[in-house]
Amino acid sequence: MSHHEPVHRVHLDRDDVDDLARLLRRVEDWLRHAGADTRDDLAEFLNGPGNGVLAATGLLHALDHHTLQLHQLLREQDTQ
C-alpha cells in the first residue's frame, strides 16, 4: 500500500508566474550559450561524487521543464 502525501498548493499572482517563467528562461538561455569556462565552473560547483557535468545537464533540463510547465499553466488560465 502506498502512502501519498497531501498536495499543498501555492497560489501566485499571474504576473509573478509570468516573471518567474521569464527569469527561468533567461537563466536557461544564458547557461546554454555560456562559454566553456562558465559551464566548467557550473559543473565544478554542482560536482558531487564525480557527477558535476551530469548535474549541470540535469539543471538545464530541470530549468527547461519547469519553465515549460509555468508557461503551460499560464496558457491554461488564459483559456478558462
FIKE-408925 format. One record per atom (N, C-alpha, C): atom name; residue number from 1; x, y, z. Coordinates in steps of 0.1 Angstrom, whole numbers, plus 5000, padded with zeros to 4 digits. Layout:
BEGIN
REC  name  resi     x     y     z
REC    CA   NUM     X     Y     Z
...
This chain:
BEGIN
REC  name  resi     x     y     z
REC     N     1  5009  4988  5000
REC    CA     1  5000  5000  5000
REC     C     1  5009  5012  5000
REC     N     2  5007  5021  4991
REC    CA     2  5015  5033  4990
REC     C     2  5009  5045  4998
REC     N     3  5018  5053  5004
REC    CA     3  5014  5064  5012
REC     C     3  5015  5077  5004
REC     N     4  5005  5084  5002
REC    CA     4  5005  5096  4994
REC     C     4  5004  5108  5004
REC     N     5  5014  5117  5002
REC    CA     5  5014  5130  5009
REC     C     5  5003  5139  5004
REC     N     6  4997  5147  5012
REC    CA     6  4987  5156  5007
REC     C     6  4994  5167  4998
REC     N     7  4987  5171  4988
REC    CA     7  4992  5181  4979
REC     C     7  4990  5195  4985
REC     N     8  5001  5203  4987
REC    CA     8  4999  5216  4992
REC     C     8  5002  5226  4980
REC     N     9  4992  5234  4977
REC    CA     9  4993  5243  4966
REC     C     9  4997  5256  4971
REC     N    10  5005  5263  4962
REC    CA    10  5009  5277  4965
REC     C    10  5002  5285  4954
REC     N    11  4996  5296  4958
REC    CA    11  4989  5304  4948
REC     C    11  4998  5317  4946
REC     N    12  5001  5319  4933
REC    CA    12  5009  5331  4929
REC     C    12  5000  5339  4920
REC     N    13  5003  5352  4920
REC    CA    13  4996  5361  4911
REC     C    13  5002  5357  4897
REC     N    14  4993  5359  4887
REC    CA    14  4997  5357  4873
REC     C    14  5010  5364  4869
REC     N    15  5011  5376  4873
REC    CA    15  5023  5384  4869
REC     C    15  5035  5378  4875
REC     N    16  5034  5373  4888
REC    CA    16  5046  5366  4894
REC     C    16  5050  5354  4887
REC     N    17  5040  5346  4882
REC    CA    17  5043  5334  4875
REC     C    17  5049  5337  4862
REC     N    18  5044  5347  4855
REC    CA    18  5050  5352  4842
REC     C    18  5064  5357  4844
REC     N    19  5067  5364  4855
REC    CA    19  5080  5369  4857
REC     C    19  5090  5358  4860
REC     N    20  5085  5348  4868
REC    CA    20  5093  5336  4872
REC     C    20  5096  5328  4859
REC     N    21  5087  5326  4851
REC    CA    21  5089  5319  4838
REC     C    21  5099  5326  4829
REC     N    22  5098  5339  4828
REC    CA    22  5108  5347  4820
REC     C    22  5122  5346  4826
REC     N    23  5123  5347  4839
REC    CA    23  5136  5346  4846
REC     C    23  5142  5332  4844
REC     N    24  5134  5321  4845
REC    CA    24  5139  5308  4843
REC     C    24  5144  5306  4829
REC     N    25  5136  5311  4819
REC    CA    25  5140  5310  4805
REC     C    25  5153  5318  4802
REC     N    26  5155  5329  4808
REC    CA    26  5167  5337  4806
REC     C    26  5179  5330  4812
REC     N    27  5178  5325  4824
REC    CA    27  5189  5317  4830
REC     C    27  5192  5305  4822
REC     N    28  5182  5298  4817
REC    CA    28  5185  5286  4809
REC     C    28  5192  5290  4796
REC     N    29  5187  5301  4789
REC    CA    29  5194  5306  4777
REC     C    29  5208  5310  4780
REC     N    30  5210  5317  4791
REC    CA    30  5224  5321  4794
REC     C    30  5233  5309  4796
REC     N    31  5228  5299  4804
REC    CA    31  5236  5287  4806
REC     C    31  5239  5279  4793
REC     N    32  5229  5279  4785
REC    CA    32  5231  5271  4772
REC     C    32  5241  5279  4763
REC     N    33  5242  5292  4764
REC    CA    33  5251  5299  4755
REC     C    33  5264  5304  4762
REC     N    34  5266  5300  4774
REC    CA    34  5277  5304  4782
REC     C    34  5290  5297  4776
REC     N    35  5301  5303  4778
REC    CA    35  5314  5297  4774
REC     C    35  5318  5285  4782
REC     N    36  5328  5278  4777
REC    CA    36  5332  5266  4783
REC     C    36  5337  5268  4797
REC     N    37  5343  5279  4800
REC    CA    37  5347  5282  4814
REC     C    37  5336  5283  4824
REC     N    38  5325  5289  4819
REC    CA    38  5313  5291  4828
REC     C    38  5307  5277  4830
REC     N    39  5306  5269  4819
REC    CA    39  5300  5256  4821
REC     C    39  5309  5247  4830
REC     N    40  5322  5248  4828
REC    CA    40  5331  5241  4837
REC     C    40  5329  5245  4852
REC     N    41  5328  5258  4854
REC    CA    41  5326  5263  4868
REC     C    41  5313  5258  4873
REC     N    42  5302  5258  4865
REC    CA    42  5289  5252  4870
REC     C    42  5291  5237  4873
REC     N    43  5297  5230  4865
REC    CA    43  5299  5216  4867
REC     C    43  5307  5213  4880
REC     N    44  5317  5222  4882
REC    CA    44  5325  5220  4894
REC     C    44  5317  5224  4907
REC     N    45  5309  5234  4905
REC    CA    45  5300  5239  4917
REC     C    45  5290  5228  4920
REC     N    46  5285  5221  4910
REC    CA    46  5275  5211  4913
REC     C    46  5281  5197  4915
REC     N    47  5294  5196  4914
REC    CA    47  5300  5183  4915
REC     C    47  5298  5176  4928
REC     N    48  5292  5165  4928
REC    CA    48  5292  5156  4939
REC     C    48  5302  5145  4937
REC     N    49  5299  5133  4938
REC    CA    49  5308  5122  4936
REC     C    49  5311  5120  4921
REC     N    50  5317  5130  4915
REC    CA    50  5321  5129  4901
REC     C    50  5310  5131  4891
REC     N    51  5299  5138  4895
REC    CA    51  5287  5140  4887
REC     C    51  5285  5154  4883
REC     N    52  5294  5162  4883
REC    CA    52  5292  5177  4880
REC     C    52  5286  5179  4867
REC     N    53  5292  5173  4856
REC    CA    53  5287  5175  4843
REC     C    53  5273  5170  4842
REC     N    54  5270  5159  4847
REC    CA    54  5256  5153  4847
REC     C    54  5247  5162  4855
REC     N    55  5251  5168  4866
REC    CA    55  5243  5177  4874
REC     C    55  5240  5189  4866
REC     N    56  5250  5195  4860
REC    CA    56  5248  5207  4852
REC     C    56  5238  5204  4840
REC     N    57  5239  5193  4834
REC    CA    57  5230  5189  4823
REC     C    57  5216  5188  4829
REC     N    58  5215  5181  4841
REC    CA    58  5202  5179  4847
REC     C    58  5196  5193  4851
REC     N    59  5204  5202  4855
REC    CA    59  5199  5216  4859
REC     C    59  5193  5222  4847
REC     N    60  5199  5221  4835
REC    CA    60  5194  5227  4823
REC     C    60  5181  5221  4819
REC     N    61  5180  5208  4820
REC    CA    61  5168  5201  4817
REC     C    61  5157  5205  4827
REC     N    62  5160  5206  4840
REC    CA    62  5150  5210  4850
REC     C    62  5145  5224  4848
REC     N    63  5154  5233  4844
REC    CA    63  5150  5247  4841
REC     C    63  5141  5247  4829
REC     N    64  5144  5240  4819
REC    CA    64  5135  5239  4807
REC     C    64  5122  5233  4811
REC     N    65  5122  5222  4818
REC    CA    65  5109  5216  4822
REC     C    65  5100  5225  4830
REC     N    66  5106  5231  4840
REC    CA    66  5098  5240  4849
REC     C    66  5093  5252  4842
REC     N    67  5101  5258  4833
REC    CA    67  5097  5269  4825
REC     C    67  5085  5265  4816
REC     N    68  5086  5254  4810
REC    CA    68  5075  5249  4801
REC     C    68  5062  5247  4809
REC     N    69  5064  5242  4821
REC    CA    69  5052  5239  4830
REC     C    69  5046  5253  4834
REC     N    70  5054  5263  4837
REC    CA    70  5048  5276  4841
REC     C    70  5041  5282  4829
REC     N    71  5047  5281  4817
REC    CA    71  5040  5287  4805
REC     C    71  5027  5279  4802
REC     N    72  5027  5266  4804
REC    CA    72  5015  5258  4802
REC     C    72  5004  5262  4812
REC     N    73  5008  5264  4824
REC    CA    73  4998  5269  4834
REC     C    73  4992  5282  4830
REC     N    74  5000  5291  4825
REC    CA    74  4995  5304  4821
REC     C    74  4986  5303  4809
REC     N    75  4989  5294  4799
REC    CA    75  4980  5292  4788
REC     C    75  4967  5286  4792
REC     N    76  4968  5277  4802
REC    CA    76  4955  5270  4807
REC     C    76  4946  5281  4813
REC     N    77  4952  5290  4821
REC    CA    77  4944  5300  4827
REC     C    77  4938  5310  4817
REC     N    78  4945  5312  4806
REC    CA    78  4940  5321  4796
REC     C    78  4928  5315  4789
REC     N    79  4927  5302  4788
REC    CA    79  4916  5296  4782
REC     C    79  4904  5293  4791
REC     N    80  4905  5296  4804
REC    CA    80  4894  5294  4813
REC     C    80  4885  5306  4814
